[in-house]
Amino acid sequence: MQIVVLTGAGVSAESGLGTFRDQEGLWTRYDLNVVATPEGFASNPEQVWEFYGARRRNLLDAKPNAAHFALGRLQRALGARLTLVTQNIDDLHEQGGATDVVHMHGELLQSLCAACDHRFPDRESFGPDRACPACGQSGCLRPDVVWFGEMPYQLDRIYSALDKASLFVAIGTSGAVYPAAGFVQMAMAQGIETMELNLEPSDNARLFKQRRYGPASEVIPVWVEEVLRTGAFGLDV
Ligand code: BJW
């Protein structure tokens, strides 16, 4: 029995990290074409670094919430039977005790050198003029995140986990961004169980067999407890 869990910004909302498409979401205050595309970065790297610098500072003050801790507990109990995929670039799943997180849209506290592909942990707020610690070139550093038009990370691993899964669960994601928004269709095509846990119905809500709504910090711990207590979906835990 394999479970694939996909999380989105909603799981970190109660930790004080903004979502993208809600009423006060980041995309209502920032133009995504400017701050979340390779073209935007090429034309104004300072502005993009300012955006990600502010988000780095915000993340350094943030703490995991009950949803992160519950998913961490689930992963420690299920081990390799749970593939935890997140679209989030924060590290709150790890801080909540998850041991193996697939960050398909990259990681905020890492930078990437466009010249030599070197990735490294980075908590600095600004960066365009800094030199790459590996190749020494200046002006080549970017946040290690996946922008629109770029290929998400570890898709082979995600598709292979979905192929073997008996349950796909989407948590706190609007279902607006592909390829993540298409995972439920892949799960449907395989005839496996699907579940949406969100504050409110997402764009894809009708595609899920089961749906539960409410804040992640309340809904996720209840669901995790259920899975661990009853061995729901045939789990032998
Ligand atoms: C709560 C809650 C609480 C609130 N409790 N819930 C047409 C068709 C298909 C695809 C495309 C298309 N046109 C263009 C594309 C491709 C494009 C795309 O999908 N565009 C769409 C706009 C249509 N995708 C891409 O370009 C991707 N790459 C790609 O496709 O490569 C080619 C490829 C081809 C074939 C196969 C595979 C690949 C790359 C996408 C990169 C996304 N990058 C971003 C920003 C970078 C990281 C960052 O800065 O953080 O990633 S955009 C942003 O959206 C971020 C997120 O990870 C992502 C998803 O957002 P999420 O997590 O769903 O957040 P919200 O805000 O949308 O939703 C929050 C939800 O939480 C809501 O439902 C709330 O109700 C809920 N919530 N509080 C529980 N307390």
Boltz pocket constraint, residues with backbone or C-beta under 6 A from the ligand:
constraints:
  - pocket:
      binder: B
      contacts: [[A, 7], [A, 8], [A, 9], [A, 10], [A, 11], [A, 13], [A, 14], [A, 19], [A, 20], [A, 21], [A, 22], [A, 25], [A, 36], [A, 87], [A, 88], [A, 89], [A, 105], [A, 145], [A, 146], [A, 147], [A, 148], [A, 149], [A, 150], [A, 151], [A, 152], [A, 155], [A, 171], [A, 172], [A, 173], [A, 174], [A, 175], [A, 176], [A, 177], [A, 178], [A, 179], [A, 197], [A, 198], [A, 199], [A, 200], [A, 201], [A, 202], [A, 214], [A, 215], [A, 216], [A, 217]]
      max_distance: 6.0
